[in-house]
Amino acid sequence: MSKVYRVGIIGCGGIANGKHLPSLSKLDNVEMVAFCDIVHSRAEDAALKYGGEEAKVYTNYKELLQDGTIDIIHVLTPNESHAEISIASLEAGKHVMCEKPMAKTAAEARRMVEAAKRTGKKLTIGYNNRFRADSLYLKEVCDAGDLGHIYYAKAHAIRRRAVPTWGVFLDEEKQGGGPLIDIGTHALDLTLWMMNNYKPKVVLGTKYHELAKKRKCRERMGTMGSGKVYGRGFRLRHDRDGKRGDRHAGVQLGA
């Protein structure tokens, strides 16, 4: 009989109820045994819907981490707390699945990686697009060298449903990065992954906070196949001097 993994959920908001909890509930080798949220009713509702009879509810994640029977923690909180909670979970002897983006800053992300190495526990980030059939096929093609030497790549992401106004998407302190850190991080991750995650020599970025101020941009924008971009929320370019010339990967995002 295969092992049944005991999972603790920290953060029972939109992404938890919309994606993680329904998906985990379909797995035979997973049992959700603990639910934590700063709003007690959210954790309680999630436990009633997805937990077993003995599922526990918390409002303080540190108390949840004291449960030595939990194998895995899903960190599903606003971005500002990803690093803090992930590191604490790893140090408590748990494996961690942290929602994207990994953290608000590169320094925080490095601390998370260091904690995983130090504790010997697994740390993964929610870049689910890597597991799409088309992504896996393209990765196989790139690794096989079928495309030759890849020296330039562009990742372009557009959110046709306008600026998200729910949750903390528009809270700069809690989210910390606008459309790049929201949808753009998926596009950038796929681009770098296809290119074997080379180490950039230079990273340049410009951020804007314009669309969220416009009422019409909170409604649906554009139509399928229009080819129009109604606004840019972020523009990024990073370069590396390669053996056979400059290597570039660019990201241009529409909010």
C-alpha positions, 0 to 999 in steps of 0.5 A: 500500500502506498504512503498517504501523505498528510498535508497542511494548508496555510492560506485558505483564500481564492487560490486555495479553494479555486485550485489547490484544495479541489485538486488535492481532494482527487488524489488517493495518496493525500489527506488534508489534515490541517487548515490555517487562515488568519480568518478563522471562518475560511479555515473552518469552511475549508476543513469542513469541505476538504478535511476529514473528521479529525482535521484541525483548524488554526489561525496561527501557522506556527501552531500548525507547524508543531504537528509532527505528523504533517508531511507537506505544507502548501503555502497559499498566502499573499506574496509578502509571507511566502518566504517567512512561512516556507522557511519556517515550514522547511525548518519544521521538517516539512516539504513545501509547495509554495504558490507562485511567485516564490517571493517578493524579492530575490534575497527572500527566494535565496533564503528559501533555497538555502533553507531547503538545502540546509534541512534536506526537505523538498521545496517546489513552486507552483509553476503548473504550466511546466506540466502542460502537454505542450510545455513538456513537448517543447522542453523535450524539443529544446533539450534534444537540440532540434531547434539548434542554438537558442540565443533569443527568446520572448515570453509574452503574456496577456490577461484578457479579463482585465485587471483582477480586483479581488483579493490583494492583487492591487495591494503593492505591499502584499503582492509586490510586483503587479502583472509580472509577479502575477501572470508574467512569472509563468511566462518568464519561468517557461522561457528560462526553463526552456533555456536551461535556466542560464544565469543572467548577466544583466536584468532590467525592468520597468514597472507601471501602475496605470491600468488599475487606476482606470475604471474601464480596465477593470472590465473585459478588454479585447476579443479573442484573436484581436491581436491588440494589447490594451496596456503594458503592465511590465517590460523586462529584458535580460541579457547574457554574453554567450559563447556564440554571441549575446543571449537574450530573453525578453518579457513583455506583458499586458495587464 
